[in-house]
Amino acid sequence: MPELFDFVEGSGLRLTRFYWQAAYLSQCGQIAKTPHAERLTTLPEREQFIEMELWRGRMKHHTFVAHHSDSDPDAFKVCFDDERYLHYVPFRLPWTTCVQESLPPGAAGVLVNTAHQFLDLFLMIDAKQKQIYDAIDGRRTIGQIVDAVEGSALHARDFFQRLWRYDQVVFDTSRAST
């Protein structure tokens, strides 16, 4: 992984995100349930990715998005730190499936990105989250979805951020004002 960063930066680029980012994030999968997850989030992003590659152990290749190093690093980031996220238009990924059989109590579905290499990268959702997920149509903004699904405003930010981290959705951010 350090060699990847050296290559990208040596080419005048900046890594924007990994194409399948969930495997690199300590907030996703089984590691999120360990004491190590919180400690990993205190590291610089680059170091987090290096540590996650070591923890996963089976990453043979890295697919990523990069931009010119002179570009604004925040211009290409999906961010949930302010209300701009309400203007994002979410798109469900075609290789994501919602399993609805043999679920544990309280679960309405399990979102699985079938393109993931690691089996622990699934997202269990409750009934309200399933309503929100089902309302994603590639046309409405997050704000419009929240307005349409009664009682979803309180947890919308966290849920959409989790969908993003787990590679369950992508966003058109062009409607978000800066």
Contact map, one row per residue, 1 for C-alpha under 8 A:
1111100000000000000000000000000000000000000000001100100000000000000000000000000000000000000000000000000000000000000000000000000000000000000000000000000000000000000000000000000000
1111110000000000000000000000000000000000000000000100000000000000000000000000000000000000000000000000000000000000000000000000000000000000000000000000000000000000000000000000000000
1111111000000000000000000000000000000000000000000000000000000000000000000000000000000000000000000000000000000000000000000000000000000000000000000000000000000000000000000000000000
1111111100000000000000000000000000000000000000000000000000000000000000000000000000000000000000000000000000000000000000000000000000000000000000000000000000000000000000000000000000
1111111110000010000000000000000000000000000000000000000000000000000000000000000000000000000000000000000000000000000000000000000000000000000000000000000000000000000000000000000000
0111111111000000000000000000000000000000000000000000000000000000000000000000000000000000000000000000000000000000000000000000000000000000000000000000000000000000000000000000000000
0011111111100000000000000000000000000000000000000000000000000000000000000000000000000000000000000000000000000000000000000000000000000000000000000000000000000000000000000000000000
0001111111111110000000000000000000000000000000000000000000000000010000000000000000000000000000000000000000000000000000000000000000000000000000000000000000000000000000000000000000
0000111111111110000000000000000000000000000000000000000000000000000010000000000000000000000000000000000000000000000000000000000000000000000000000000000000000000000000000000000000
0000011111111000000000000000000000000000000000000000000000000000000000000000000000000000000000000000000000000000000000000000000000000000000000000000000000000000000000000000000000
0000001111111000000000000000000000000000000000000000000000000000000000000000000000000000000000000000000000000000000000000000000000000000000000000000000000000000000000000000000000
0000000111111100000000000000000000000000000000000000000000000000000110000000000000000000000000000000000000000000000000000000000000000000000000000000000000000000000000000000000000
0000000111111110000000000000000000000000000000000000000000000000011110000000000000000000000000000000000000000000000000000000000000000000000000000000000000000000000000000000000000
0000000110011111000000000000000000000000000000000000000000000000011110001000000000000000000000000000000000000000000000000000000000000000000000000000000000000000000000000000000000
0000100110001111110000000000000000000000000000000000000000000001111000000000000000000000000000000000000000000000000000000000000000000000000000000000000000000000000000000000000000
0000000000000111110000000000000000000000000000000000000000000001111000001001100000000000000000000000000000000000000000000000000000000000000000000000000000000000000000000000000000
0000000000000011111010000000000000000000000000000000000000000001110000000000000000000000000000000000000000000000000000000000000000000000000000000000000000000000000000000000000000
0000000000000011111110010000000000000000000000000000000000000111100000000000000000000000000000000000000000000000000000000000000000000000000000000000000000000000000000000000000000
0000000000000000111110000000000000000000000000000000000000000011100000000000000000000000000000000000000000000000000000000000000000000000000000000000000000000000000000000000000000
0000000000000000011111100000000000000000000000000000000000000011000000000000000000000000000000000000000000000000000100000000000000000000000000000000000000000000000000100000000000
0000000000000000111111111000000000000000000000000000000000000000000000000000000000000000000000000000000000000000000000000000000000000000000000000000000000000000000011100000000000
0000000000000000000111111001100000000000000000000000000000000000000000000000000000000000000000000000000000000000000000001000000000000000000000000000000000000000000011100000000000
0000000000000000000111111001100000000000000000000001000100000000000000000000000000000000000000000000000000000000000001001000000000000000000000000000000000000000000000000000000000
0000000000000000010011111100000000000000000000011001100000000000000000000000000000000000000000000000000000000000000000000000000000000000000000000000000000000000000000000000000000
0000000000000000000011111111000000000000000000011001000000000000000000000000000000000000000000000000000000000000000000000000000000000000000000000000000000000000000010000000000000
0000000000000000000000011111101100001101100000010001000000000000000000000000000000000000000000000000000000000000000000000000000000000000000000000000000000000000000000000000000000
0000000000000000000000001111101100001000000000000000000000000000000000000000000000000000000000000000000000000000000000000000000000000000000000000000000000000000000010000000000000
0000000000000000000001101111111100000000000000000000000000000000000000000000000000000000000000000000000000000000000000001000000000000000000000000000000000000000000011000000000000
0000000000000000000001100111111110000000000000000000000000000000000000000000000000000000000000000000000000000000000000011100000000000000000000000000000000000000000000000000000000
0000000000000000000000000001111111000000000000000000000000000000000000000000000000000000000000000000000000000000000000011000000000000000000000000000000000000000000000000000000000
0000000000000000000000000111111111011000000000000000000000000000000000000000000000000000000000000000000000000000000000000000000000000000000000000000000000000000000000000000000000
0000000000000000000000000111111111111100000000000000000000000000000000000000000000000000000000000000000000000000000000000000000000000000000000000000000000000000000000000000000000
0000000000000000000000000000111111101000000000000000000000000000000000000000000000000000000000000000000000000000000000000000000000000000000000000000000000000000000000000000000000
0000000000000000000000000000011111111000000000000000000000000000000000000000000000000000000000000000000000000000000000000000000000000000000000000000000000000000000000000000000000
0000000000000000000000000000000111111110000000000000000000000000000000000000000000000000000000000000000000000000000000000000000000000000000000000000000000000000000000000000000000
0000000000000000000000000000001101111111000000000000000000000000000000000000000000000000000000000000000000000000000000000000000000000000000000000000000000000000000000000000000000
0000000000000000000000000110001111111111100000000000000000000000000000000000000000000000000000000000000000000000000000000000000000000000000000000000000000000000000000000000000000
0000000000000000000000000100000100111111110000000000000000000000000000000000000000000000000000000000000000000000000000000000000000000000000000000000000000000000000000000000000000
0000000000000000000000000000000000111111111000000000000000000000000000000000000000000000000000000000000000000000000000000000000000000000000000000000000000000000000000000000000000
0000000000000000000000000100000000011111111000010010000000000000000000000000000000000000000000000000000000000000000000000000000000000000000000000000000000000000000000000000000000
0000000000000000000000000100000000001111111110010000000000000000000000000000000000000000000000000000000000000000000000000000000000000000000000000000000000000000000000000000000000
0000000000000000000000000000000000000111111100000000000000000000000000000000000000000000000000000000000000000000000000000000000000000000000000000000000000000000000000000000000000
0000000000000000000000000000000000000011111110110000000000000000000000000000000000000000000000000000000000000000000000000000000000000000000000000000000000000000000000000000000000
0000000000000000000000000000000000000000111111110000000000000000000000000000000000000000000000000000000000000000000000000000000000000000000000000000000000000000000000000000000000
0000000000000000000000000000000000000000101111111000000000000000000000000000000000000000000000000000000000000000000000000000000000000000000000000000000000000000000000000000000000
0000000000000000000000000000000000000000000111111100000000000000000000000000000000000000000000000000000000000000000000000000000000000000000000000000000000000000000000000000000000
0000000000000000000000000000000000000000001111111110000000000000000000000000000000000000000000000000000000000000000000000000000000000000000000000000000000000000000000000000000000
0000000000000000000000011100000000000001101111111111000000000000000000000000000000000000000000000000000000000000000000000000000000000000000000000000000000000000000000000000000000
1000000000000000000000011000000000000000000011111111100000000000000000000000000000000000000000000000000000000000000000000000000000000000000000000000000000000000000000000000000000
1100000000000000000000000000000000000000000001111111110000000000000000000000000000000000000000000000000000000000000000000000000000000000000000000000000000000000000000000000000000
0000000000000000000000000000000000000001000000111111111000000000000000000000000000000000000000000000000000000000000000000000000000000000000000000000000000000000000000000000000000
0000000000000000000000111100000000000000000000011111111100000000000000000000000000000000000000000000000000000000000000000000000000000000000000000000000000000000000000000000000000
1000000000000000000000010000000000000000000000001111111111100000000000000000000000000000000000000000000000000000000000000000000000000000000000000000000000000000000000000000000000
0000000000000000000000000000000000000000000000000111111110000000000000000000000000000000000000000000000000000000000000000000000000000000000000000000000000000000000000000000000000
0000000000000000000000000000000000000000000000000011111110000000000000000000000000000000000000000000000000000000000000000000000000000000000000000000000000000000000000000000000000
0000000000000000000000100000000000000000000000000001111111100000000000000000000000000000000000000000000000000000000000000000000000000000000000000000000000000000000000000000000000
0000000000000000000000000000000000000000000000000000111111100000000000000000000000000000000000000000000000000000000000000000000000000000000000000000000000000000000000000000000000
0000000000000000000000000000000000000000000000000000100111110000000000000000000000000000000000000000000000000000000000000000000000000000000000000000000000000000000000000000000000
0000000000000000000000000000000000000000000000000000100111111100000000000000000000000000000000000000000000000000000000000000000000000000000000000000000000000000000000000000000000
0000000000000000000000000000000000000000000000000000000001111100000000000000000000000000000000000000000000000000000000000000000000000000000000000000000000000000000000000000000000
0000000000000000000000000000000000000000000000000000000000111110000000000000000000000000000000000000000000000000000000000000000000000000000000000000000000000000000000000000000000
0000000000000000010000000000000000000000000000000000000000111111000000000000000000000000000000000000000000000000000000000000000000000000000000000000000000000000000000000000000000
0000000000000000011100000000000000000000000000000000000000001111100000000000000000000000000000000000000000000000000000000000000000000000000000000000000000000000000000000000000000
0000000000000011111100000000000000000000000000000000000000000111110000000000000000000000000000000000000000000000000000000000000000000000000000000000000000000000000000000000000000
0000000000000011111000000000000000000000000000000000000000000011111000000000000000000000000000000000000000000000000000000000000000000000000000000000000000000000000000000000000000
0000000100001111100000000000000000000000000000000000000000000001111100000000000000000000000000000000000000000000000000000000000000000000000000000000000000000000000000000000000000
0000000000001111000000000000000000000000000000000000000000000000111110100000000000000000000000000000000000000000000000000000000000000000000000000000000000000000000000000000000000
0000000000011100000000000000000000000000000000000000000000000000011111100000000000000000000000000000000000000000000000000000000000000000000000000000000000000000000000000000000000
0000000010011100000000000000000000000000000000000000000000000000001111111000000000000000000000000000000000000000000000000000000000000000000000000000000000000000000000000000000000
0000000000000000000000000000000000000000000000000000000000000000000111110000000000000000000000000000000000000000000000000000000000000000000000000000000000000000000000000000000000
0000000000000000000000000000000000000000000000000000000000000000001111111010000000000000000000000000000000000000000000000000000000000000000000000000000000000000000000000000000000
0000000000000000000000000000000000000000000000000000000000000000000011111111000000000000000000000000000000000000000000000000000000000000000000000000000000000000000000000000000000
0000000000000101000000000000000000000000000000000000000000000000000010111111100000000000000000000000000000000000000000000000000000000000000000000000000000000000000000000000000000
0000000000000000000000000000000000000000000000000000000000000000000000011111100000000000000000000000000000000000000000000000000000000000000000000000000000000000000000000000000000
0000000000000000000000000000000000000000000000000000000000000000000000111111100000000000000000000000000000000000000000000000000000000000000000000000000000000000000000000000000000
0000000000000001000000000000000000000000000000000000000000000000000000011111110000000000000000000000000000000000000000000000000000000000000000000000000000000000000000000000000000
0000000000000001000000000000000000000000000000000000000000000000000000001111111000000000000000000000000000000000000000000000000000000000000000000000000000000000000000000000000000
0000000000000000000000000000000000000000000000000000000000000000000000000001111100001000000000000000000000000000000000000000000000000000000000000000000000000000000000000010100000
0000000000000000000000000000000000000000000000000000000000000000000000000000111111001000000000000000000000000000000000000000000000000000000000000000000000000000000000000000000000
0000000000000000000000000000000000000000000000000000000000000000000000000000011111111000000000000000000000000000000000000000000000000000000000000000000000001000100000000000000000
0000000000000000000000000000000000000000000000000000000000000000000000000000001111100000000000000000000000000000000000000000000000000000000000000000000000000000000000000000000000
0000000000000000000000000000000000000000000000000000000000000000000000000000001111111000000000000000000000000000000000000000000000000000000000000000000000000000000000000000000000
0000000000000000000000000000000000000000000000000000000000000000000000000000000111111110000000000000000000000000000000000000000000000000000000000000000000000000000000000000000000
0000000000000000000000000000000000000000000000000000000000000000000000000000000101111111000000000000000000000000000000000000000000000000000000000000000000000000000000000000000111
0000000000000000000000000000000000000000000000000000000000000000000000000000011101111111000000000000000000000000000000000000000000000000000001000000000000001000000000000000100100
0000000000000000000000000000000000000000000000000000000000000000000000000000000000111111000000000000000000000000000000000000000000000000000011110000000000000000000000000000000100
0000000000000000000000000000000000000000000000000000000000000000000000000000000000111111100000000000000000000000000000000000000000000000000011100000000000000000000000000000101110
0000000000000000000000000000000000000000000000000000000000000000000000000000000000011111110000000000000000000000000000000000000000000000000011000000000000000000000000000011111100
0000000000000000000000000000000000000000000000000000000000000000000000000000000000000011111000000000000000000000000000000000000000000000011111000000000000000000000000000011101000
0000000000000000000000000000000000000000000000000000000000000000000000000000000000000001111100000000000000000000000000000000000000000001111111000000000000000000000000001111000000
0000000000000000000000000000000000000000000000000000000000000000000000000000000000000000111110000000000000000000000000000000000000000001110000000000000000000000000000001111000000
0000000000000000000000000000000000000000000000000000000000000000000000000000000000000000011111010000000000000000000000000000000000000001110000000000000000000000000000011100000000
0000000000000000000000000000000000000000000000000000000000000000000000000000000000000000001111110000000000000000000000000000000000000000000000000000000000000000000000111100000000
0000000000000000000000000000000000000000000000000000000000000000000000000000000000000000000111111000000000000000000000000000000000000000000000000000000000000000000000000000000000
0000000000000000000000000000000000000000000000000000000000000000000000000000000000000000000011111000000000000000111000000000000000000000000000000000000000000000000000000000000000
0000000000000000000000000000000000000000000000000000000000000000000000000000000000000000000111111100000000000011110000000000000000000000000000000000000000000000000000010000000000
0000000000000000000000000000000000000000000000000000000000000000000000000000000000000000000001111110000000000011110000000000000000000000000000000000000000000000000000000000000000
0000000000000000000000000000000000000000000000000000000000000000000000000000000000000000000000011111000000001111000000000000000000000000000000000000000000000000000000000000000000
0000000000000000000000000000000000000000000000000000000000000000000000000000000000000000000000001111100000001111000000000000000000000000000000000000000000000000000000000000000000
0000000000000000000000000000000000000000000000000000000000000000000000000000000000000000000000000111111000011100000000000000000000000000000000000000000000000000000000000000000000
0000000000000000000000000000000000000000000000000000000000000000000000000000000000000000000000000011111000001000000000000000000000000000000000000000000000000000000000000000000000
0000000000000000000000000000000000000000000000000000000000000000000000000000000000000000000000000001111100000000000000000000000000000000000000000000000000000000000000000000000000
0000000000000000000000000000000000000000000000000000000000000000000000000000000000000000000000000001111110111100000000000000000000000000000000000000000000000000000000000000000000
0000000000000000000000000000000000000000000000000000000000000000000000000000000000000000000000000000011111100000000000000000000000000000000000000000000000000000000000000000000000
0000000000000000000000000000000000000000000000000000000000000000000000000000000000000000000000000000001111100000000000000000000000000000000000000000000000000000000000000000000000
0000000000000000000000000000000000000000000000000000000000000000000000000000000000000000000000000000000111110000000000000000011000000000000000000000000000000000000000000000000000
0000000000000000000000000000000000000000000000000000000000000000000000000000000000000000000000000000001111111100000000000001111000000000000000000000000000000000000000000000000000
0000000000000000000000000000000000000000000000000000000000000000000000000000000000000000000000000001001001111100000000000001111001000000000000000000000000000000000000000000000000
0000000000000000000000000000000000000000000000000000000000000000000000000000000000000000000000000111101000111110000000000001111001000000000000000000000000000000000000000000000000
0000000000000000000000000000000000000000000000000000000000000000000000000000000000000000000000000111001000111111000000000111100000000000000000000000000000000000000000000000000000
0000000000000000000000000000000000000000000000000000000000000000000000000000000000000000000000011110000000001111100000000111100000000000000000000000000000000000000000010000000000
0000000000000000000000000000000000000000000000000000000000000000000000000000000000000000000000011110000000000111110000001110000000000000000000000000000000000000000000010000000000
0000000000000000000000000000000000000000000000000000000000000000000000000000000000000000000000111000000000000011111100001100000000000000000000000000000000000000000000110000000000
0000000000000000000000000000000000000000000000000000000000000000000000000000000000000000000000111000000000000001111100000000000000000000000000000000000000000000000000000000000000
0000000000000000000000000000000000000000000000000000000000000000000000000000000000000000000000100000000000000000111110000000000000000000000000000000000000000000000000000000000000
0000000000000000000100000000000000000000000000000000000000000000000000000000000000000000000000000000000000000000111111101000000000000000000000000000000000000000000000000000000000
0000000000000000000000000000000000000000000000000000000000000000000000000000000000000000000000000000000000000000001111100000000000000000000000000000000000000000000000000000000000
0000000000000000000000100000000000000000000000000000000000000000000000000000000000000000000000000000000000000000000111111000000000000000000000000000000000000000000000000000000000
0000000000000000000000000000000000000000000000000000000000000000000000000000000000000000000000000000000000000000000111111100000000000000000000000000000000000000000000000000000000
0000000000000000000000000000110000000000000000000000000000000000000000000000000000000000000000000000000000000000000001111100000000000000000000000000000000000000000000000000000000
0000000000000000000001100001110000000000000000000000000000000000000000000000000000000000000000000000000000000001100101111110000000000000000000000000000000000000000001000000000000
0000000000000000000000000000100000000000000000000000000000000000000000000000000000000000000000000000000000000111100000111111000000000000000000000000000000000000000001000000000000
0000000000000000000000000000000000000000000000000000000000000000000000000000000000000000000000000000000000000111000000001111100000000000000000000000000000000000001001000000000000
0000000000000000000000000000000000000000000000000000000000000000000000000000000000000000000000000000000000111110000000000111110000000000000000000000000000000000000000000000000000
0000000000000000000000000000000000000000000000000000000000000000000000000000000000000000000000000000000000111110000000000011111011000000000000000000000000000000000000000000000000
0000000000000000000000000000000000000000000000000000000000000000000000000000000000000000000000000000000001111000000000000001111111000000000000000000000000000000000000000000000000
0000000000000000000000000000000000000000000000000000000000000000000000000000000000000000000000000000000001111000000000000000111111100000000000000000000000000000000000000000000000
0000000000000000000000000000000000000000000000000000000000000000000000000000000000000000000000000000000000000000000000000000011111110000000000000000001100000000000000000000000000
0000000000000000000000000000000000000000000000000000000000000000000000000000000000000000000000000000000000000000000000000000111111111000000000000000000100000010000000000000000000
0000000000000000000000000000000000000000000000000000000000000000000000000000000000000000000000000000000000011000000000000000111111111100000000000000000000000000000000000000000000
0000000000000000000000000000000000000000000000000000000000000000000000000000000000000000000000000000000000000000000000000000001111111110000000000000100000000000000000000000000000
0000000000000000000000000000000000000000000000000000000000000000000000000000000000000000000000000000000000000000000000000000000111111111000000001100100100000000000000000000000000
0000000000000000000000000000000000000000000000000000000000000000000000000000000000000000000000000000000000000000000000000000000011111111000000000000000000000000000000000000000000
0000000000000000000000000000000000000000000000000000000000000000000000000000000000000000000000000000000000000000000000000000000001111111100000000000000000000000000000000000000000
0000000000000000000000000000000000000000000000000000000000000000000000000000000000000000000000000000000000000000000000000000000000111111100000001000100000000000000000000000000000
0000000000000000000000000000000000000000000000000000000000000000000000000000000000000000011100000000000000000000000000000000000000011111111100001000000000000000000000000000000000
0000000000000000000000000000000000000000000000000000000000000000000000000000000000000000011100000000000000000000000000000000000000000111111100000000000000000000000000000000000000
0000000000000000000000000000000000000000000000000000000000000000000000000000000000000000111100000000000000000000000000000000000000000001111100000000000000000000000000000000000000
0000000000000000000000000000000000000000000000000000000000000000000000000000000000000000110000000000000000000000000000000000000000000001111110000000000000000000000000000000000000
0000000000000000000000000000000000000000000000000000000000000000000000000000000000000000110000000000000000000000000000000000000000000001111111111000000000000000000000000000000000
0000000000000000000000000000000000000000000000000000000000000000000000000000000000000111110000000000000000000000000000000000000000000000001111111000000000000000000000000000000000
0000000000000000000000000000000000000000000000000000000000000000000000000000000000001111110000000000000000000000000000000000000000000000000111111100000000000000000000000000000000
0000000000000000000000000000000000000000000000000000000000000000000000000000000000000110000000000000000000000000000000000000000000000000000111111110000000000000000000000000000000
0000000000000000000000000000000000000000000000000000000000000000000000000000000000000100000000000000000000000000000000000000000000000000000111111111000000000000000000000000000000
0000000000000000000000000000000000000000000000000000000000000000000000000000000000000000000000000000000000000000000000000000000000010011000111111111100000000000000000000000000000
0000000000000000000000000000000000000000000000000000000000000000000000000000000000000000000000000000000000000000000000000000000000010000000001111111111110010000000000000000000000
0000000000000000000000000000000000000000000000000000000000000000000000000000000000000000000000000000000000000000000000000000000000000000000000111111110110000000000000000000000000
0000000000000000000000000000000000000000000000000000000000000000000000000000000000000000000000000000000000000000000000000000000000000000000000011111110000000000000000000000000000
0000000000000000000000000000000000000000000000000000000000000000000000000000000000000000000000000000000000000000000000000000000000110010000000001111111100000000000000000000000000
0000000000000000000000000000000000000000000000000000000000000000000000000000000000000000000000000000000000000000000000000000000000000000000000000111111110000000000000000000000000
0000000000000000000000000000000000000000000000000000000000000000000000000000000000000000000000000000000000000000000000000000000100000000000000000100111111000000000000000000000000
0000000000000000000000000000000000000000000000000000000000000000000000000000000000000000000000000000000000000000000000000000000110010000000000000110111111110000000000000000000000
0000000000000000000000000000000000000000000000000000000000000000000000000000000000000000000000000000000000000000000000000000000000000000000000000110011111111000000000000000000000
0000000000000000000000000000000000000000000000000000000000000000000000000000000000000000000000000000000000000000000000000000000000000000000000000000001111111000000000000000000000
0000000000000000000000000000000000000000000000000000000000000000000000000000000000000000000000000000000000000000000000000000000000000000000000000000000111111110000000000000000000
0000000000000000000000000000000000000000000000000000000000000000000000000000000000000000000000000000000000000000000000000000000000000000000000000100000111111111000000000000000000
0000000000000000000000000000000000000000000000000000000000000000000000000000000100001000000000000000000000000000000000000000000000000000000000000000000011111111100000000000000000
0000000000000000000000000000000000000000000000000000000000000000000000000000000000000000000000000000000000000000000000000000000000000000000000000000000000111111110000000000000000
0000000000000000000000000000000000000000000000000000000000000000000000000000000000000000000000000000000000000000000000000000000010000000000000000000000000111111111000000000000000
0000000000000000000000000000000000000000000000000000000000000000000000000000000000000000000000000000000000000000000000000000000000000000000000000000000000011111111100000000000000
0000000000000000000000000000000000000000000000000000000000000000000000000000000100000000000000000000000000000000000000000000000000000000000000000000000000001111111110000000000000
0000000000000000000000000000000000000000000000000000000000000000000000000000000000000000000000000000000000000000000000000000000000000000000000000000000000000111111111000000000000
0000000000000000000000000000000000000000000000000000000000000000000000000000000000000000000000000000000000000000000000000010000000000000000000000000000000000011111111111000000000
0000000000000000000000000000000000000000000000000000000000000000000000000000000000000000000000000000000000000000000000000000000000000000000000000000000000000001111111111100000000
0000000000000000000011001011000000000000000000000000000000000000000000000000000000000000000000000000000000000000000000000000000000000000000000000000000000000000111111110000000000
0000000000000000000011000001000000000000000000000000000000000000000000000000000000000000000000000000000000000000000000001110000000000000000000000000000000000000011111110000000000
0000000000000000000111000000000000000000000000000000000000000000000000000000000000000000000010000000000000000000100000000000000000000000000000000000000000000000001111111100000000
0000000000000000000000000000000000000000000000000000000000000000000000000000000000000000000110010000000000000011100000000000000000000000000000000000000000000000001111111100000000
0000000000000000000000000000000000000000000000000000000000000000000000000000000000000000011110000000000000000000000000000000000000000000000000000000000000000000001100111110000000
0000000000000000000000000000000000000000000000000000000000000000000000000000000000000000011110000000000000000000000000000000000000000000000000000000000000000000000100111111000000
0000000000000000000000000000000000000000000000000000000000000000000000000000010000000001111000000000000000000000000000000000000000000000000000000000000000000000000000001111100000
0000000000000000000000000000000000000000000000000000000000000000000000000000000000000001111000000000000000000000000000000000000000000000000000000000000000000000000000000111111000
0000000000000000000000000000000000000000000000000000000000000000000000000000010000001011100000000000000000000000000000000000000000000000000000000000000000000000000000000011111100
0000000000000000000000000000000000000000000000000000000000000000000000000000000000000001000000000000000000000000000000000000000000000000000000000000000000000000000000000001111110
0000000000000000000000000000000000000000000000000000000000000000000000000000000000000011100000000000000000000000000000000000000000000000000000000000000000000000000000000001111110
0000000000000000000000000000000000000000000000000000000000000000000000000000000000011111000000000000000000000000000000000000000000000000000000000000000000000000000000000000111111
0000000000000000000000000000000000000000000000000000000000000000000000000000000000010010000000000000000000000000000000000000000000000000000000000000000000000000000000000000011111
0000000000000000000000000000000000000000000000000000000000000000000000000000000000010000000000000000000000000000000000000000000000000000000000000000000000000000000000000000000111
